[in-house]
């Protein structure tokens, strides 16, 4: 078997990556990292203005970026977006299902509407977008990479975030189900489980002195993570370096889960 250099293993040149929910925070950091490794990246959000701004930000850095505004929780919107990709000759080799929302409330008070909203955006959307991408990967016969963004709550529950916890636990098992069905087509589906990361979604927690202290005191790293600290894992899972890794979740949490 011909050996491949370490540099070539992580090279994403010639690949096209769709990253959902990628106009800010973790999604934007992942898009930038994949683009810097040679991939053409497609940024996504429901808001066209946000997509334009994020694309312009990456293009100003000389990166190959374009945008696609569509709702990841709406099947018709997803199918229309992928039909547009097909017409434009864009073959999605790498999909990162990153789009997500949070809802903090005691479970006894969570409405069915809020429950469904979180589950649909954080879990069902990953199934719908993943299925659309996988169909085309299988038709092309060249395989592909699917990376689903999980969470610490894929492994451990915390009070007041029940819908999010259930959705992220589902992400872990969705990746395993994808691997079980699609590995035969040379598709690798894995998850990344971020720890407590400095993002807009967590801004209220960062600014809460007691919660900020709890995060730092409960984590061996004694700090919050940064979005860019997820990039290396994403590049690994998006590249040829992970061709025999499937159905796994890699936690990037500073060691938080190891001391529970």
C-alpha positions as CSV (number, residue, x, y, z in Angstrom):
1,X,0.0,0.0,0.0
2,X,1.4,3.3,-1.0
3,X,2.3,5.6,1.9
4,X,0.8,9.1,2.1
5,X,2.7,12.0,3.6
6,X,1.3,13.5,6.8
7,X,0.8,16.8,5.0
8,X,-1.3,15.2,2.2
9,X,-3.4,13.3,4.8
10,X,-4.8,16.6,6.1
11,X,-5.0,18.4,2.8
12,X,-8.5,19.5,1.8
13,X,-7.7,21.0,-1.6
14,X,-10.3,20.2,-4.2
15,X,-13.0,19.5,-1.6
16,X,-16.2,21.4,-1.0
17,X,-17.5,21.8,2.5
18,X,-21.0,22.9,3.6
19,X,-21.1,24.2,7.2
20,X,-24.5,24.9,8.6
21,X,-25.0,27.7,11.0
22,X,-21.7,29.2,10.1
23,X,-22.0,33.0,10.0
24,X,-20.5,33.4,13.6
25,X,-19.1,31.5,16.5
26,X,-18.0,27.8,16.2
27,X,-19.5,27.5,12.6
28,X,-17.5,30.5,11.3
29,X,-14.3,29.3,13.0
30,X,-14.7,25.8,11.4
31,X,-15.4,27.3,8.0
32,X,-12.3,29.5,8.2
33,X,-10.2,26.6,9.3
34,X,-11.3,24.2,6.5
35,X,-10.8,27.0,3.9
36,X,-7.3,27.6,5.2
37,X,-6.7,23.9,4.7
38,X,-7.7,24.2,1.0
39,X,-11.4,23.5,1.0
40,X,-14.0,25.6,-0.8
41,X,-16.5,26.4,1.9
42,X,-20.2,27.2,1.7
43,X,-21.5,29.2,4.6
44,X,-25.1,28.9,5.8
45,X,-27.7,30.7,7.9
46,X,-31.4,31.5,7.5
47,X,-30.4,35.2,7.2
48,X,-29.1,36.2,3.8
49,X,-27.5,39.4,5.1
50,X,-25.6,37.4,7.7
51,X,-24.4,35.0,5.1
52,X,-23.2,37.8,2.8
53,X,-21.2,39.4,5.7
54,X,-19.6,36.2,6.7
55,X,-18.7,35.2,3.1
56,X,-17.2,38.7,2.6
57,X,-15.1,38.3,5.8
58,X,-13.5,35.1,4.6
59,X,-13.1,36.3,1.0
60,X,-11.2,39.3,2.3
61,X,-8.7,36.8,3.7
62,X,-8.2,35.3,0.3
63,X,-10.3,32.2,1.1
64,X,-12.6,30.4,-1.3
65,X,-16.0,31.0,0.3
66,X,-19.6,31.3,-0.9
67,X,-23.0,31.3,0.8
68,X,-26.3,29.5,0.9
69,X,-29.1,31.0,2.9
70,X,-31.7,28.3,3.8
71,X,-33.5,26.9,6.9
72,X,-31.9,23.7,8.0
73,X,-35.1,22.7,9.9
74,X,-37.2,22.9,6.8
75,X,-37.1,20.0,4.3
76,X,-38.3,21.9,1.3
77,X,-35.7,24.6,1.9
78,X,-33.0,22.0,2.2
79,X,-34.0,20.2,-1.0
80,X,-34.1,23.6,-2.8
81,X,-30.6,24.5,-1.6
82,X,-29.2,21.1,-2.7
83,X,-30.9,21.5,-6.1
84,X,-29.1,24.8,-6.4
85,X,-25.8,23.2,-5.5
86,X,-26.5,20.5,-8.2
87,X,-27.2,23.1,-10.9
88,X,-24.1,25.1,-9.9
89,X,-21.9,21.9,-10.1
90,X,-21.1,22.0,-6.4
91,X,-20.5,18.5,-5.0
92,X,-20.6,18.5,-1.2
93,X,-17.7,16.3,-0.1
94,X,-17.7,17.5,3.5
95,X,-20.8,18.4,5.6
96,X,-20.6,19.9,9.1
97,X,-24.0,20.0,10.8
98,X,-23.3,22.8,13.2
99,X,-26.6,24.8,13.3
100,X,-28.1,24.8,16.8
101,X,-30.1,26.8,19.3
102,X,-30.5,26.7,23.1
103,X,-33.5,27.0,25.4
104,X,-32.8,27.3,29.1
105,X,-35.8,26.5,31.3
106,X,-36.8,23.9,33.9
107,X,-38.3,20.9,32.2
108,X,-41.6,21.1,33.9
109,X,-42.1,24.5,32.3
110,X,-40.9,23.7,28.8
111,X,-43.7,24.0,26.2
112,X,-44.1,21.5,23.5
113,X,-43.4,24.3,21.0
114,X,-40.1,25.1,22.5
115,X,-39.2,21.4,22.8
116,X,-39.9,20.8,19.1
117,X,-38.1,23.9,18.1
118,X,-34.9,22.8,19.8
119,X,-35.1,19.2,18.7
120,X,-35.9,20.1,15.1
121,X,-33.0,22.6,14.8
122,X,-30.4,20.6,16.7
123,X,-31.2,17.1,15.7
124,X,-33.8,16.6,13.0
125,X,-32.0,19.2,10.8
126,X,-28.8,17.1,11.0
127,X,-30.7,14.1,9.7
128,X,-32.3,16.1,6.9
129,X,-29.2,17.9,5.7
130,X,-27.1,14.8,6.2
131,X,-29.5,12.6,4.2
132,X,-29.5,15.1,1.3
133,X,-25.7,15.2,1.3
134,X,-25.3,11.5,1.7
135,X,-27.6,10.7,-1.3
136,X,-25.4,12.7,-3.6
137,X,-22.2,11.3,-2.1
138,X,-23.5,7.8,-2.7
139,X,-24.6,8.7,-6.3
140,X,-21.1,10.1,-7.1
141,X,-19.4,6.9,-5.7
142,X,-16.5,8.9,-4.1
143,X,-17.6,8.8,-0.5
144,X,-17.6,11.8,1.8
145,X,-17.3,13.2,5.4
146,X,-20.2,14.1,7.7
147,X,-19.3,15.8,11.0
148,X,-22.2,16.4,13.4
149,X,-21.6,18.9,16.2
150,X,-22.6,17.4,19.6
151,X,-21.9,18.7,23.0
152,X,-20.9,17.7,26.5
153,X,-24.6,17.0,26.9
154,X,-24.2,14.2,24.4
155,X,-22.7,12.5,27.4
156,X,-23.8,14.2,30.6
157,X,-27.1,15.9,31.5
158,X,-27.5,19.3,33.3
159,X,-30.6,20.9,34.7
160,X,-32.6,23.4,32.7
161,X,-31.4,22.4,29.2
162,X,-33.5,19.2,28.7
163,X,-34.4,19.7,24.9
164,X,-30.8,20.6,24.1
165,X,-29.5,17.6,26.1
166,X,-31.8,15.2,24.3
167,X,-31.0,16.6,20.9
168,X,-27.2,16.4,21.5
169,X,-27.5,12.9,22.8
170,X,-29.4,12.1,19.6
171,X,-26.5,13.6,17.6
172,X,-24.1,11.1,19.1
173,X,-26.4,8.2,18.1
174,X,-27.3,9.7,14.7
175,X,-23.6,9.7,13.8
176,X,-23.4,6.0,14.7
177,X,-26.6,5.3,12.7
178,X,-25.1,7.1,9.7
179,X,-21.9,5.1,10.0
180,X,-23.8,1.8,10.3
181,X,-25.7,2.5,7.0
182,X,-23.3,4.5,4.9
183,X,-19.8,3.2,5.8
184,X,-20.1,0.8,2.9
185,X,-20.3,3.8,0.6
186,X,-17.0,5.2,2.0
187,X,-18.8,7.9,4.0
188,X,-17.4,8.6,7.4
189,X,-19.9,10.2,9.9
190,X,-18.5,11.3,13.2
191,X,-19.2,13.9,15.9
192,X,-17.4,16.6,17.8
193,X,-18.5,17.3,21.4
194,X,-17.4,20.8,22.3
195,X,-17.0,21.7,26.0
196,X,-17.9,25.1,27.4
197,X,-16.9,27.4,24.5
198,X,-16.8,31.3,24.4
199,X,-19.6,31.9,21.9
200,X,-22.5,34.2,21.5
201,X,-24.8,31.4,22.7
202,X,-22.9,31.2,26.0
203,X,-22.5,35.0,26.5
204,X,-25.0,35.1,29.4
205,X,-23.2,32.3,31.1
206,X,-19.8,33.8,30.6
207,X,-21.1,37.1,32.1
208,X,-22.6,35.2,35.1
209,X,-19.9,35.3,37.8
210,X,-21.1,32.1,39.6
211,X,-21.4,30.1,36.4
212,X,-18.1,31.4,35.0
213,X,-16.4,30.3,38.3
214,X,-18.1,26.9,38.1
215,X,-16.9,26.3,34.6
216,X,-13.3,27.2,35.5
217,X,-13.3,25.3,38.8
218,X,-14.9,22.1,37.4
219,X,-12.6,21.9,34.4
220,X,-9.0,20.6,34.6
221,X,-8.0,23.3,32.1
222,X,-9.6,25.9,34.4
223,X,-10.9,28.0,31.5
224,X,-13.4,28.3,28.7
225,X,-12.5,26.9,25.3
226,X,-12.3,29.0,22.2
227,X,-14.0,28.3,18.9
228,X,-10.7,28.0,17.0
229,X,-9.7,25.1,19.3
230,X,-12.2,22.9,17.6
231,X,-10.7,23.5,14.1
232,X,-8.0,20.8,14.4
233,X,-10.4,18.1,15.2
234,X,-12.7,19.2,12.4
235,X,-9.9,19.1,9.8
236,X,-8.9,15.6,11.0
237,X,-12.5,14.3,10.7
238,X,-12.9,16.1,7.3
239,X,-9.6,14.7,5.8
240,X,-8.1,11.5,4.7
241,X,-6.5,11.1,8.0
242,X,-9.7,9.8,9.4
243,X,-10.7,7.4,6.6
244,X,-11.1,4.4,9.0
245,X,-12.8,6.4,11.8
246,X,-16.5,6.1,11.8
247,X,-19.4,6.6,14.2
248,X,-17.3,8.2,16.9
249,X,-17.6,11.3,19.0
250,X,-14.5,13.3,20.0
251,X,-14.9,15.6,23.0
252,X,-13.0,18.8,22.9
253,X,-13.7,19.9,26.5
254,X,-10.4,20.6,28.3
255,X,-10.8,17.4,30.2
256,X,-14.2,18.2,31.8
257,X,-15.8,14.8,31.2
258,X,-12.8,13.0,32.5
259,X,-13.3,14.3,36.0
260,X,-17.0,13.9,36.4
